[in-house]
C-alpha cells in the first residue's frame, strides 16, 4: 500500500485528505492512502519518516513549509528560489526531495484575471505561502509589497501604516494570513477596505468559508474576488504528478 499524507499542525480541517480520498475513489486507485500527520513540533518529522513504511510523498502546510527544509536531502531549484516547500517526494532509496507546487496553483488561478492595469500587488502576511505568491507575481511581471504586523527590511507596510491610498495604488491584494478561516469567519485582515474599487482583484488563499469576510468586503466595492479552492486543486494535482506513483 502506497502511503501519502499531509504534514502540518492542527490540520483536522484539511482539504487535502478529503481531496485525495475522493480522487482515489473516482479513479479506482485502491493501493494508495492519504492521511494527516499532525505534529506539535517539526522535530517530530524524522519519526514520521522512520515509522511510516511505504511512505512515498507528503504535502506540507502551515507552519512547516520553511521549517521542514533542513530535513530534506535535496530541494528543487524553484522551491529553493521561493524559500518554501509544500511537497516532498520520497524516492525508492529513501531520499527526501522538496518541491513547491503552491506557486504553480496560485499563478495558474490568478493569471486569467490579470489585466494590463494590474501592475502592483499587496501580499498580506509573510509565511511560507506568501513566498510562493511573491515568486508567481514576479513571473507575471507584477510588482509587490508585503504587509505585516511589523515593518522590516522586506516588509514595506504594516497594518498600522497602510493607507487608503496605498490600497488604491495596489490593485491586486492577496490574503496569505489565516485570518477569516472557519470557524473564525468574521475575522479579516485590517486594511482600509474603502480604497478597494472595481479595478481590484482580491485573492484569498483560504477556501473555507468559500467567501471570507476579506472577499465579501472587496465584493461590496465591486472587486473581482477569488478564493483558494482552485489553487489547492491545482497544487494537489501537481503534487500527485511529482510523486509519480503509477
C-alpha positions, 0 to 999 in steps of 0.5 A: 500500500502506497502511503501519502499524507499531509504534514502540518499542525492542527490540520483536522480541517484539511482539504487535502485528505478529503481531496485525495480520498475522493480522487482515489475513489473516482479513479479506482486507485485502491493501493494508495492512502492519504492521511494527516500527520499532525505534529506539535513540533517539526522535530517530530518529522524524522519519526514520521519518516522512520515509522511510516513504511511505504511512505512515498510523498507528503504535502506540507502546510502551515507552519512547516513549509520553511521549517521542514527544509533542513530535513530534506536531502535535496530541494528543487531549484524553484522551491529553493528560489521561493524559500518554501516547500509544500511537497516532498517526494520520497524516492525508492532509496529513501531520499527526501526531495522538496518541491513547491507546487503552491506557486504553480496553483496560485499563478495558474488561478490568478493569471486569467484575471490579470489585466494590463492595469494590474501592475502592483500587488499587496501580499498580506502576511509573510509565511511560507505561502506568501513566498510562493505568491511573491515568486508567481507575481514576479513571473507575471511581471507584477510588482509587490509589497508585503504587509505585516504586523511589523515593518522590516527590511522586506516588509514595506507596510504594516497594518498600522501604516497602510493607507487608503491610498496605498490600497488604491495604488495596489490593485491586486491584494492577496490574503496569505494570513489565516485570518477569516478561516472557519470557524473564525469567519468574521475575522479579516485582515485590517486594511482600509477596505474603502480604497478597494474599487472595481479595478481590484482583484482580491485573492484569498488563499483560504477556501473555507468559508468559500467567501471570507469576510476579506472577499465579501468586503472587496465584493461590496466595492465591486472587486473581482474576488477569488478564493483558494479552492482552485489553487489547492486543486491545482497544487494537489494535482501537481503534487500527485504528478511529482510523486509519480506513483503509477 
